Amino acid sequence: MGTGIWRMAWRNIGRSPRRTGIVLTAVAVGLAGVLLAMAVNYGMVYQMIETAIATELGHLQIHGAGFDQEPGIEICIEDGERLATRALSGIPGLEAWAPRVRSQGLLYSPRANVGVQVVGIDPAREARVSVLADSIVSGSYLDGQRRKLLLGEKLASRLHVEVGDKLVLSVQDVHGEMTGEAFRVGGLFRTASGDLDRGSVFLRIDEGEQLFGLGDAISELVVIADQRSHVDDLKREIEARLSGDLEVRTWKELRPLLVYFVDLFDQMGWYVYGAVFVAMAFGIANVLLMSVYERIREIGILMAIGMGPRRLVVGIVIESLLLTLLGVVIGLAVGTLSVWLLRDGIDLSRWAEGLTAYGIGTKIVPVIRSKDLIIPTLVAVATAVFASLWPALRAVRIRPADAVRHI
């Protein structure tokens, strides 16, 4: 008998192809649109995260104790590279690491001066933890070059310099004394991070250590995991190997604003789901009410020969579920296909200046998460059940004696 209810529900859906088609189209188009919009928006958020990780944060950073509360050149890791070689070797899930020296400075050109973030890097190791080496658009990377600086194109424009021009970099060393050195522009880079391109300058780590008077000390160790999902496990393993006077921070702890953006995006997604599925509920309820009205005589006969109110309600709910799930399947298929067709990205170069200010590149690749497929399906099922209750209650109130006389 249970099979009979399902068969009857399926037959009722096909009784009015035009009305069913309208509802299916509305459900499918609405869901496909939501899925595509969520994929594009999350693609932007995902790119913000990936840009921050690939240009500055890494997956993890190791600093001297107190650096998180009050960053400064004086809070450093003594003999940092040897420490990293000894402590980070053989850790499962660790793909690469690189040392850095980091502080503030003032960069002078013949025509301007700009406050900058000064970063000393190991060129070979840095190439494995960031995109800097692949972002050179003029000149060359720091491999084998001495007394050379890497500048972002935007910073070079602010200073009115080109590759080969002379600059003076002035900093405060670890003892609080002002010092400076002359360098030449070795290369210009361009990344998706506007802040990095406008305000950071890179030099060799040994020259940075000398400039800041650090000896063999470094400011930080940047660590890359083989997968982002392994970051928390990697942090625990590194903390177990290091002494208590060092801090290990994940990218989420270093840049909580990015986590806030992800949470905000998820919250906005619920509002979008709510708007779409409320509209869907009215459409489904309308179709079922019309279906009940057209079948009053049939419903009356079924009730007269023994169909109880419970089975009648179940039949209408099943009809609503079948109608909704069919629309959901079509909508998810269309939405997924649309995202696949945009797999090469959406070109937004016209708005490049505004996008890079938030760490977003000029080409957005939509990203579908598994939850963006699961949540709409679950919400759609709940919507179908909710939307069917009103028509079901109307059907239960029908009196068989009156219904069999209905024309």
N, C-alpha and C positions, 0 to 999 in steps of 0.2 A: 504493500500500500504506500510505503514511503517513496518507492520508485514512481508510483502513479502521481504523487504530488509534484515531483520534479518534472515529470513529463507534461503535466497540465500547465505548470508555470512556464515551461519553455514554449508550449503551444500558444499560451496567451500573449507572450512577447511578440510572436509572429503574426498575430491577428491584425495588427495595424502597422504595416511596414513603414508608412510615412512618419507616424508619430514616434515609433521606436527609433527610426533613423535620425530624427531630429534630436532626440535625447542622447543617442549614442554619439552623434557628432558633437553636441555640446560638451559631453563628458570628455570625449577624446581630445577635442581641441583645447579645452580648458586645462586638462592634465598635461598635454604635450607642451602647452605654453608655459605652464608653471615649471615643468621639468627643465625646459630649455633656459628659462630665466634664472632658475636656481643654479644651473650648471655654469652659465656665464658669470653670474655674480660670485659664485664660489671660485670660479677660475681666476677672477681678479684677486680675491682674498688669498687663494693658494699662491698666486704669483707674488703677492706682497711678502708672504712668509718665505718663499723660496729665494726671493731677491735678498731679503735680510740675512738669511742663512748663507747664501752663496757669496755675498759681498763683504759681510762684516762679522756676523755672529758665529757662524759654524753651528753645529748641533750642541756643542758644549764649550764652555770656557773655564779655564783654571786660573785663579788669581791668588795673590797673597791675602792673608786674613785682613779684613777691613776694607778691601777694595770696593766691595759692593756698596758700602755705605758712603765712602768718601774716596772716590778714585783719585789717584795721584801718582806721579812718577816715583815717589819715594816708597810706595807700597809695591814691592817687586818680589820676584821669585829668584832666589839666589841659585846660580849654576843651573838655570832652568832647562837648558837643552839636555844636559846629562841626566837630570832628574826625569825628564820625559822619556828619554831612551831607556832608562832603567825601569820606570814605573808603568809605562804604557805599552811595553812590548808584550805581545802574546795575549792581549785581552780580546776575547771573542766579541765580534760585532764592531770593533774599532777599525775603521778603514784608513784614516790618515790623521796626522797632527802637524801643527806648525807653531813655532814660537813667534811672538811679536813684541816689539817695544812700542808703547803708545803714550803720547802726551800732547799738550797744546803748544803751538808756536806761532810765530809771525813770519810770513813769507813776503820778501821785498823784491819788486822788479823795478826797473828804471822809471816806470810810469805809475805804479800803484803798490799798495801793500794790503795784505789780507790775513786775518787770523785763520789758522788752519789746524786740523787734526794731523799730527805727525805720526806716521806709522812706519816702524822699521820691520822689515820682513826678510825671511830666508827665501830667496826667489824660487828655488827648487821645491821646497816644502809648501810654500804658499800656493803654488800652482795646483796642488792637490786638494786644497781646502777652500779655495775661492775661485771666482771667475776672472780675477784681475788679469792673469796672463793671456786669457782669450779675449779680453776687452780692449786691447791696444788698437787704436785706429790711426796712429801716426807715431813715427819713431819706432822704438823697440822696447822689449821688456828688460828687466834689470840683469838678466843673466850675463855675467862677465863684465858688467859696467860698474865703474866706480865714480863717485862724486856726481852721480846722476839722480834725478828725481822723476817720479811718475806723477803726472797731474791729470785731473779730469779736464775734459774739453771746456766745460763751463768755468772752471777755475782759471784755466789758461786765458780764456776770454776776459775774465775779470782783471787779470794781471797784464793783459795785452802782450803775451809772450807766445813763442812757437818753439818747436823742437830745436835744441841747440842754444837757445838764449840762456843768459846767465841770471841766476837768482841768488839771494842771500836768505838763509833760513836762520832765524833767531829763536832760541828757546831758553827756558830756565832749567838748569841741570838738577841732579838729585840733591845737591848741596844748597840749592836756592840761588845760585849765581847765574847771571845772564851770560849766555855764550852764543856764538853763531858761526856758521860756515858758509862758504860759497859753493854753489852747485850749478849744474846745467840741466836744462830740461831734456831728459832722455827719451821720454815717450808720453803720449796723451792717451787716455782711455775714456771709454764711454760705456756706462752701465745703465741698468734700469733704476738705479738709486740716485735721485737728484741731489740728495744731501751729500752723498759720497763724491759725486762729480763736482760739486761746487765747493766742498770744504775739506778735502783730504789730500794729503801728499804722502807718497811712499818712497822710501829709500832702503838701502841694504841694512840688515839688522846690525852688522858689525859697526857700520858707520853711525847708526842710531845709538848703539850702546856707548860709543866713544863720545858722541855729541852730548848725551845726557849724563855722561860720567858714571855709567852703570857697571862697568867691568864686564863680567860674564852674566850679570843678572838680566832678567827679561820682565816685561809687564804681564804677559799672559800667554797661555797655551790654548790654541784653538783646536778642537777635536771634531772629526767628522765620523759619524756612524755609518755602517753599511746600509741601514734602513732607519727612517725616522721613528718607526715604531719601537726600535731598540734603544732609544735615547735614555729612557729612565733606568733600564737595566744597566746600561753602560755607565751611567752616573754612579749607581750604587757600587759597581765593581771598582771604578776609579777611586771613589772615596775610601773604599776598604784598603786600597794600596797606598794612599797618600797619608801624610801626617796631618794632624789636626790644625796646623797653622796655614792651611791652604783651603780655598773655597772652590767648589765645583758648582757651576750654574748651567742649567739648560737654557736653550734659546727662549723658552716660555718665561723663565724667571728673569732673563736679561731684558726681554722686550715684552712685558705683560700687555702692552697696547695691542699687539698682534692677537693675543688670546682673546682680548675683549672684542676685537673685530669679528673673530670666528663665532663667539657667543652671540654677538649682536646679529650677525647674519642668520644664525639658527633661529633666533627669536623672531626676526622679520619673516623667516620662512613659515612659521606657524600662522602669522597673520595672513600671509598669502594663501596658505592652504585653507584657512578658515573662510576667507572670502569666496574662493572657488567652490568649496564644497557646500557652503550655504546656498549658493546659487544652484548647485547641482541638486541639493535636497529639494528645493522648490520644483525643479523640473521633473524629478522622479515622482514626487508626490502628485503632481498634476497629471502625469501619464497614468499612474495607478488609479487615481480618482476617476479619470475618464474610462479606464478599463473596467473598473467596478461598476460604473453607471451603465456601460454598454452590456454588462453581463448580469444585471440584476435578476432577470428571469432565470438564468442558469444557476446563479448562486442560490436563489430561493429553492429550486428543485433539488440541488445538492444537499441543502440543509434539511429539506423535507424528507429525503431518503436516508438521512442519518449522519451527514457530515457535521461534526461538532464545531463550535466556535474556535477551539484551539487549532484544529487542523486547517480551518479556513484562514486564520491569521498566519499560520506557518506557510501556507501556500502563497499568500501575498508577499510575505517577507522573502521567500525564496525567489519569487518573480522579480522583486526589487534587486536582490543580490545578483541574480543572473544578468539583469540589464546593466547594473553598475559595473560588475566585473568584466563584462564584455567591452564596455566603454573604456575601462581602465587598461585592459590588455592592448586595445587599439591605441590609446593615448600614450602608454609607455613605449610602445613600439615606434610610434611616430616621433616622440620626443627623443628616444635613444638614437634613432636614425638621423634626426636633425643634428644632434651633438656629434655623431660620427662624421657627418658631412662637413662639419666645421672643425675637424680634427687638426687641420693645418693652421687654425687660429683666425681670429677676426682682426683685421687691420684697423687700428685706431691711431695711426701715426699723426692724423690731423690734430689730435689732442695730446700729443706726446709731452708737451711741457707740463700740463696739469697732471698727467698720469705718473710721470717720473717723480713728481713731488711726493707721491705716496708709495714709491717703490714698485710701481706697476709698469711693465713694459708696453711697447706700442702694439703688440700682438697678443690678444687674449685667447687662450685655448680653454674652451669649456671643460669643466671637470664634473663628472657624475660620481657621487659617493653612493655606496650601497644603501645608506639610510635614506637617500633621496628617492630610491625606488620602493623601499619597504614602507616608509611612513605614509606616503600617499595611498598605497594599497590598503593599509590598515585603516586609515581615516576614511577611505572610500567605503569600505565594508561597514564601518560604524555609521556613516552617513546613509547608506542604503537601508540599514535596519531602522534608523531613526525616521527616515522619510517614508517608510512603508507603514508606520504605526497608525498614522491618521487614516489613510485609506482602509487599512485593515479593520480599524474600529468602526468605520462607517459601514463596512461590509457586514460585520458581526451584528449590527443593529437592524439589519434588514429582516423584516418579518416574512417568513416563507409564504404565508397566505396572500400577502399583498404582492410579493415578488412574482409569483407564478401568473398573476393577472397583468403584470407590467408588459407593455408593448414597446 
